[in-house]
Amino acid sequence: MLGESLSAAAFSPYGDVIELPSSKGSSANQGTAQRFNHLTKITSFSRPSKRDVSLNTCIFHAQPRMNQDLASHEKPLFEIKLLERHKYSTQLFLPYGTSSTASYLVIMISQIYLL
């Protein structure tokens, strides 16, 4: 078997390759990310819902955010300016890129704290 590099064109008979588009997305997360919507069509094989629901697969390409006060504190601080609630959807956090030292922070809060 001979392997080949993954490309959207070569994989198209089997489905979609979800990748960061070359076009510019819309601004998101207080200007720290670009959002790319509807990157693939999702088919649901469950019974029809009473509501008309369409699914959206999107990528948020985020830029690193650093708190300028990190160096002046014994313990690092990270200011949280916004929390989002996704009551009817799921999210996947997947780091991608070329840096082996990059990391990211995901903050989750139980729904009981949002009452």
N, C-alpha and C positions, 0 to 999 in steps of 0.2 A: 504494500500500500504506500502510495506517495502522498505526503502531506503538502498542504499549501496554506498560505496566509489567509486569514479570515477577511472577507470583504462582503459588503452588502450585496453586491451583484452576484457573486459566486454562491452566496447562501440563500438568495431570494426564492428558489424553488421550495425551500423548507420553512421559511418564515422570515422574520426581520432581524437585523443586527441593530441593537440599540447602542448608539454611539453619540458622542458630542457632535452636533451639526457644525458645519463651517459657517453658517449664517449667524448673525447676531440675535440673541434671544432678548427677552424683555427683562427689565431691571427687577430684582427681588431682594428680600431680606435687607431692607434699608440701604440698598445700593451696594451690598457686599457680594451679590451673586447675580448671575444671568440665568433665567429660566427658559427652558426649551420644552414646549408643549407638544402633545400628540405625536410621540416618536414611533409608535406602533399601534396597530389596531388590536384590541383585546376582545376575544370572543368568549362570551359566557354561555355555558351549556346547561345552566340551571333553568328552572321554571321562570317564565316571565314575571316581572314584578308589576305591582299596581302603579308604580311610578316609572316614568321614562328616565332611565339612568344611563349615562355614557361614562365610560372609564377613560382616564387620561394617564398615560405613562409619560413622565417628564423627567428631565435632568436639571438639577440646580448646580451650576458650576460656580462654586463659591471661592472667594479670595480669602486669604488668611486675615484674621483680625487680631491685633495685638493691643493690649491695654498699656498705655504709656506709663502707668504707675507701677508696673510689675517690679522694676528694679528697686523701688523705694520701700517695699514691704517684705517682712520676714516670710510670709506665706503669699504666694501669687494670688492676685485677685483677677476676676473676670466679670465685668459688668454686663448684666443681662438687661437688655432694653425692651425685649419683646418675647412673648411666648405665644405659640400658635396652638390651636386646638383642632385636631382632625378627628372629629367624632365618627365620621362615616367612611374613613379611608385608612389605608395602611401606608407605611413609609419604609423604605430600605435605605440604609446609610452605607455607602460603598466608597471607600477612598480609592482614588485612582490618580495616577501621575507618575513622575519619574523619581521623586525624592525619597530616599530611604529613611530620612530623618523626620519627615513631615508626620504630623499627627493631628487629630481633630477631637473636639469635645462635643458630645451629644448629651443634652440635659433633658431628662424625662421627669415629669411630675405626675403623680397619681391623680386621677380625677377627683378624689375626695378633697384635695387642696384647692380645687377650682370652684367650689360651691360658694 
